[in-house]
């Protein structure tokens, strides 16, 4: 049985393009260029006389690409490289490799014990701190016209000043423009135009800013930003979710907590940062970094001429913000998507972008990098990007999701095929925008998501499928040997591995979910280890270990609009078949909410054409121990997650 499981996974991976096929290599001696913080851009870029900036090295690459006869390797010596503008790679400008050779940007000594630590930073170090004369315990620094939504202090994310709970007592009533309350507390808020209300329910979370606060006839009126308030009503279907905020953020009137901050923008062009130190922090010595850039590295091609044959290796991408939620349209959001006014009556649906984003790109390799302290998603591959490799990276402390790829809203069509997401460790994502996934494959073909570890995320671990039905796109995708745990730590109605939509046209070209260990996430009222939701169709769930979720398997089969869950086969899995207390068990395994008798066209229904073969029920009392003592189940656990050769370099135990 163990040999059969390993063989099945190996055969699934062998059917897809190999890393060697996806990223060509050159036997010729590479051309070497060098960059160092102590270099000069007027120098020739040699080891002894390196360039000073990656931008200068990029220009040297462009000069050499037309006649390249080997790989061109740009070696960055250890240190931090402040980016004053994003590094933009494009096919039109001549950044692609040529003739089967690659352009490689890497940390000096990459892949050796002497590899140096290199950071590409979009941040600005803040100095000149002084005690605030009026707000006890707060320190203040001049930052000119700085705009940012994040702050990092001694390499840790700081929290914005936040009110207690909803921020004020008294009765609260929603209106067409915001709220009316009996509380006088909002009248005391300083700079109310900076304040944001956060709304959270189930699987959604959004934000709207305050426009102004006024008082009349013994009542306080809170007028919210437009068009955010209208967009939020459109998205969330009325005032129920908006009747009271989950939290209220970003005012110096809120009681400071150690490690919290506020950007005072009351004087245009003369902004000031306020910070409440943690115990032991000396503001004369503490390193404070404010992200300034919204993107760090971008890569773009054009239809029929993708950017191609580039590798980024051993680099740290850090300190990027994302300012869209600060706009009057705010962040009315669900998953990693948000609304903006459209050209007609219907709003436009957009997606949170990647701080590192490659669009219309092929044979791009991201190997051994770190993505951290980022204000949006970490990495995006979209707009017809194929045969790219994301291998051996660590992604943590990002505001939204980790990896986004495929047909990204507002797009509804495109071909993104043969991408490989392997041996990465993605954890503690969704630090600010919680309704996000560590990996989101929106709609692709021939994709392999294998041997990653995903843990400690507020919502879903691995999501495969579009936000709305995009039929006829997804084919032959594989989710293999991943280790997923501690998902849905804040939001409900997600899962460890979450599928939705048409995954193929038959089992032969449908999705395969095999060899994954999905465990230890029993949070909230509803989350599912392997979640087949909405219109999931043509999926094989094979030889996985799933336990200690609210539900092991299952989903909502939507009968309305021809959207039922159908054609899912479960073979050789180990699970505890957990079902939440509020949901009646079916005659077959899994948690499948029934139809709403009063509104049969709105609720869930019966899944169609499910098959169950040779699955093993783990005892609910201690499924983890039972799995560990079963040879085949224990092998699934042992083989899941990054391969052994990656674990040490990633820091995974």
C-alpha positions, 0 to 999 in steps of 0.5 A: 500500500505504501509503495502504491501510494508513492507510485500514484503520486509519482505518476501524477507528477511525471505527467506534467512538465518537469522543472528542467523542461520549464526552465532551460539551462545553459552548459556554457560558462555564465557571464557574471555581473556583480552588485554591492551596497558599497559599489558604484554605478559608474564601475564595470560591475565586476567582482572587484568593482561592482555596480551599486544598484540592481537597476544599473545591473539590469541596464547592463543585462539589456546591453548584453542580451542581444548577443548572449551566448550563455546565462547572464548571472547578476550576483548581489552581495549581502545587504539591503538595497532600497528601491526608490521605484519598482524594478520593472522587467519587460519583454519589450525592454529586452529583459528576457533570456535568449537562445535557451539561456537565462537571465538570473538575479541571485544572492551572491553565493546562492546555493552554497554555505556562503550565500549572502543575505540580500534584501530588496526593500521598498521601505524607508527607515524612520529616524528623528524620534522625539517624545510627544508633548501631548500624548503620554507615552507616544513618540513622534517623527517627521515623515514629510508626505509619507503614505503607508498602511504598515510599519515595521519595528525591529523587524516586527509588524506594528499594529495601528491604533485600534479602539476597544471593540466597536469603539464606542458605547450606546445604540447604533443605527445604520443609515443611507450615509453611515450611522446615527448613535446616542454615544458622544464618544465619536465626537471626541475622535481626533482626525476622524477622516483617518478612521476605518471601520472593519466588518467581519462575518463568516468568510468575508471581511471589509473596510470603510473609512469615516468621512466626518462626524457631526452632532445635532439634536443630542445624536451623533452622526457618523458619515462614512466614505463614499463610494465605499458605503454604497459598494459595501451595501451592494456587496454584502446585501444590505445593512445586516453585516454593516450594522456594527463594526467589528473594530475601529482603527486608526485614530490618536484618540484610541488608547495606545497599546505597546507596539501600536502606531498612527500616521498623522496626515492632518498637515498635508506634506508634513505628516508625522508618525506616532508610535507607542514603544514596547517595553525595552524599546529605545527609540534612539536605537530601534530600527523603524521601517515604513513601506513606501512602494506598492510593488517591488518587482514586476515582469510583463510581456504582451500577447504572443511575446511573453517575458521569459527565461528569468530566475530570481534566487535567494533574495528577500523581497520586503517592505511594500505597502498597498494604498487602495484601501485608503481611497474613498472607495475603501475595501469592500471585499470578499476573499482577496477581491474588492469592489470599485465603481464600474463604468455602468451600474455594476461595480467592478471586481478587482483582485489584491495585487502581488508585491512581486507580480509577473503577468504574461510571463513564461519560464520564470523561476522563483527559487529560495527567496523570502517574501515578508513584510508586504502590504498586499499579496506576496507573489502574482502570476497571471494574464497568460503566464505559463511554465513558471516555477515557484520552488523552495521559498518562504512567504510570511507576514504579508497583509493578504495572500501568499501566491496568486495565479491564473485568471485573476478578476476582473479577467474571465478568460486566459490560459495559464498552464504548466506552473509548478508551486513546490516545496514552499513554506507559507505561513502567517499570511493574511496579517491585515486582510484576513479573507485571503488564501495562502495559495490561490489558483484561480483558474489554470491548467496542468498546474502542480501544487506539491509538497508545500507547507501551509500553516497559521493562516486566518482563512483558507490554506490552498484554494483551487477554483475561480470566484465565479463559474469559469467553465472550460478553463481548468484541466489536469491540476494536481495538489499533491503531498502538501502539509496543511494545518492551523487554517481558518484561525479567524474566519469560517467557511473555508478549509485546508484544501478548498475546491470550487468550480468545474475542474475538468470534463472527466476524471481523466482530466479533472483535479487530483488531490493526493497524498496531502496531510490536512490536520489540526484546524478545529476552529469556528463553526464551519471549516472543512479539511478537503472542501468541495464547494459550490459547483465542484466537478470532476475531482479525485480525492486520493490517499490523503490524511484528514482529521481534526477539522470541524468537518473532514470533507464535504461542502455546499452543493448549490442546486440553483443555477445548475451548480451542484457538487458532482463527480467526486471520488474518494479513494484510500483516504484516512479521515475522522469523518468529523461533522459539526454538531449542528449538521445531521450526518448523511448516509455517506461520509462528509458534511453536506448541508441540506437544502433550505426548505423555505428557500430551496433555490438559495441554500445547499442541496444533495451532492451528485455522483460521489463514490467512496472506495477503501477509505479508513475511518480514524477514531474521532477520540484521537485520530492523530494517534491512530494515523501515526500508528497506521503504517500507510497513514503515517507514511502520508504524514511523513511524506507531506510537506517540503521534501527532506532536502528543502526542510532545513533551508526553509526552517521547517522542522 
